[in-house]
Amino acid sequence: MFFWLDQTVRWVGFTLLITILVLLGRQKLYKQFPLFTLYVGYITLTTFLCALTVARPQLYFYVYWAAEPGAFLLKLLAVCESFMKVFRGFYLLQRFRLLLPGAITLALALSVVRAINHPTEGTMTASIIVAGTMTAQYIVLAVSILFVGLVILLHMPWRVHEYRIVLGFGIVALGTFFEAALHSEFPTQFGILTRTLASGAYILALMVWVTAVRHPSTPKLPVIDQGVSPESLVQELRRQVAYTRSMLGS
């Protein structure tokens, strides 16, 4: 049963990944989000290779886990790409620049605590693999939560591409987190639920990304011909910076 479930998720995911790549090219979004495009392309390739080797368990094991470090690195870079695009103007504030590395450091600390309190059974290699995977998900989840929190706190305007890209990564990380938590606390119960939770979150995230990349790329320069003077834009920017300074205590 689980074999067919995994195969279904893999091929449905592969189809959605191809769709995302096609839309990224059609809407010219690969220029605006090169790291996200690279991540999707990488995952598409590794998904295809895993599907080809699934009948040979030992080869599949090496292909799957050899691809994980690259997937994590590109995933983190893609999340940070959207983060920097949305909050680029706030990096003039010294304390704001500490938020992203602070969130990553906190995620690393939490993953170490979890690894100590819930050691993985099995070989040293298996323990390292599981710990590394969970650490990656902790980091992505922490950055996603920080992103959403800052958007709400700072009343940022809606940006469909960046917000939905980060939302997708957050959904995947959250699904994996809850799957690991359930498996850790109830190792012999909720077998089907724990097996399908992360897979369902993955498919949901891909669908969110499809809705994001359906929208064309936005122009790099804003058009200010709608009765808004440059002076008012500067005043609004100053107001946002002053508000952020007061929130961060800068």
Secondary structure as the mmCIF struct_conf table of DSSP 4:
data_model
#
loop_
_struct_conf.conf_type_id
_struct_conf.id
_struct_conf.beg_label_comp_id
_struct_conf.beg_label_asym_id
_struct_conf.beg_label_seq_id
_struct_conf.end_label_comp_id
_struct_conf.end_label_asym_id
_struct_conf.end_label_seq_id
HELX_RH_AL_P HELX_RH_AL_P1 PHE A 2 ARG A 26
TURN_TY1_P TURN_TY1_P1 GLN A 27 LYS A 28
HELX_RH_AL_P HELX_RH_AL_P2 LEU A 29 GLN A 32
HELX_RH_AL_P HELX_RH_AL_P3 PRO A 34 THR A 53
TURN_TY1_P TURN_TY1_P2 VAL A 54 ALA A 55
BEND BEND1 ARG A 56 ARG A 56
HELX_RH_AL_P HELX_RH_AL_P4 PRO A 57 PHE A 87
HELX_RH_3T_P HELX_RH_3T_P1 ARG A 88 LEU A 92
BEND BEND2 LEU A 93 LEU A 93
TURN_TY1_P TURN_TY1_P3 GLN A 94 ARG A 95
HELX_RH_3T_P HELX_RH_3T_P2 PHE A 96 LEU A 98
HELX_RH_AL_P HELX_RH_AL_P5 LEU A 99 ASN A 117
BEND BEND3 HIS A 118 HIS A 118
HELX_LH_PP_P HELX_LH_PP_P1 PRO A 119 GLU A 121
BEND BEND4 GLY A 122 GLY A 122
HELX_RH_AL_P HELX_RH_AL_P6 MET A 124 LEU A 153
TURN_TY1_P TURN_TY1_P4 LEU A 154 HIS A 155
HELX_LH_PP_P HELX_LH_PP_P2 MET A 156 TRP A 158
HELX_RH_AL_P HELX_RH_AL_P7 VAL A 160 GLU A 185
TURN_TY1_P TURN_TY1_P5 PRO A 187 THR A 188
BEND BEND5 GLN A 189 GLN A 189
HELX_RH_AL_P HELX_RH_AL_P8 GLY A 191 VAL A 213
TURN_TY1_P TURN_TY1_P6 ARG A 214 ARG A 214
BEND BEND6 HIS A 215 HIS A 215
HELX_LH_PP_P HELX_LH_PP_P3 PRO A 216 PRO A 219
BEND BEND7 LYS A 220 LEU A 221
BEND BEND8 GLN A 226 GLY A 227
HELX_RH_AL_P HELX_RH_AL_P9 PRO A 230 LEU A 248
TURN_TY1_P TURN_TY1_P7 GLY A 249 GLY A 249
#
